[in-house]
Amino acid sequence: MENPFAFFGIEPSLIIDEKALRRKYLDIQRGSHPDLQSHVVEPSADDSEKANEFYKSLMNRELRVKSYLMLKSNSDIKDNQLPTSYLMDMMDLSDEIESMDRSDEVQTKNVEAMLLEKETALEAEFAAIATNTVPDIESLVLWYQKQKYLLRLRKNFEGIEEF
């Protein structure tokens, strides 16, 4: 995997200056656009394509964390390291989502409140990890895996099917 941070010339970090990244992205796109580069006989679309891919990766927090972990971690981030208690909580929440009667507003709001509580706790966990100059990789891997579970449950709650 190529390093999206290096592509844009920024230090790998969990929190980035999104405006500065956007400026670098636009500079690369302008520099590789054929209409703006009349002196280039055949402009390479490679930089433009990489800029698109890497820009999307760095602007999306989960993909940015994944890129960061791929650079900084020796462990397999797909290797489930979550505690059994967390997995059981996720199974219970998944069962609540699956069994809720979507026409019952009270029940739907209660299930959403449970989901929101988990998401809020995970946001606080990320904030604690990201504020460290050198984030704890083990904690970040666990956060990343928890986030993947919660995103899946949120999609399920919203009725979005994954392929």
N, C-alpha and C positions, 0 to 999 in steps of 0.2 A: 504494500500500500504506500502510495506517495504521501508526502507530508503536506497537508493543506496549509499549515501554519508557515512553513518554509516557502511555499509557493508565493505567498503574499508578503513574505519578509517580516513576519511577526513572531514574537516569542510564544511558544505553546503555553496556553493559559486557559483556565475554565471561564474566565470573564474577559471579554475582549471589548475594544472600542469599536462598536459596530459602524459608527460614522466614518472612522478612519479606514476600516475594512471596505466599506462601500466606495470610498474615494479611490482606493487602490484597485478595486474591482473595475470601476469605470475607466480608470487610466489604462488598464490592460485591455479592456474591450475597445477603447478608442484606438489604442496602438495596433490592434490586430484587425481593425475593420478595413475591408478593401477600399471603400470609398474615401477613407481618410489617409490611405497609404498608396498614393498614385505611383510612387517610385518603386514599389514592390511589385514584381511581375506576378508572382503567385503567393499571396499571403497565406500563412499557415493558420489553419483553423484550430490547431492543436492547443495553443495558449488560450484561445477564447473558450474552447470546450472545457479545458481544465479549470479555467477561471469560473465558469458556470457551475461545474460540479463542486469545486472546493468552496466557492462562495456559499452555496446552499448548505454544505456541510458545516461551515463555521457559523452561519447565521442561525442554525437550528441547534438549540442547546444540547439535546440528546446526542446528535451526530457529532457536535464539537467535543463532548465528553468522550464519546467513543474514539474519536481521532486522538484525543489527548491520551487516553488509556493505551491505545495501540502504540503510541510513542514511548510512554513512560512505564508501562507495566510489563512484567515478565510472565504474568499469569494469563491464562485463557479467560477472557471476559465472558465467554459463553458457558464456562464451567460453573454450574450452579453452586453458589457458596452461601445461599440464603439460609438463615436459621429455620428450623422446622416450624417454630411458632409463627413466624412471618408467613410461611407458605400456608399454614392452616388458616390464618386470618384471611389470606387472599382467597382460599377455597370457600370460606364462609361468605365472604363478600360476593364472590362469583355466584354462589348458590342464591343469595338474596336477589341479585340482579336477574338471574335466570327465572326465578319463581315469582317475581313481582308482577302484579297486575297493572299494566301500564295505564289502564283506564282509571285506576284508583290514585287520585292526586296525592293523598296523604301518604300512602305507601311509597309512591314514587319519590316524593320529597324526602321521606325518611331514608330510603336507600341512597339517594343522592347525597344526603347529609353525611352518611357513613363514608361514602366514597370521597367526598370533599375533606372530611377529617383526615383520612389517610394521605390525600394529596398535600394538604397543608403541612402535616407533619414531615412529609418528604421534602417539601420546599425548605422548611427550617433546617433539615438535615443537610441539604445541599448548600445553603447559605453558610452553615458552620464549616463545611469542608472547603468551600471556595474562598473563604476569607483568609485561609492560611497561605502564607507565601509559597510553601511547598505542600500541596495537598497530600493527605494520607491516601496512598493508592488503594490499600485494602478497603478503607471506608468508601472510597469513590467507586470501586468495583461493586460493592454491595449496594450503594445508592443507584448505580446504573442498572443493576439487575432488578431492584425494587421498582424503579421507574418504568422499566419495560412491562412488568406485571400490571402496574397501575394504568399505564397507557392502554393496554389491552382491555382492562376492565372498563375504562372510560369509554372506549369505542363500543364495547358490548352494551354498556348502559345507554349510549346515544343511538344504538341500533345500527352502527356501522360495521359491516361485515369485512373481515380480513380475508385476503386471498392467499 
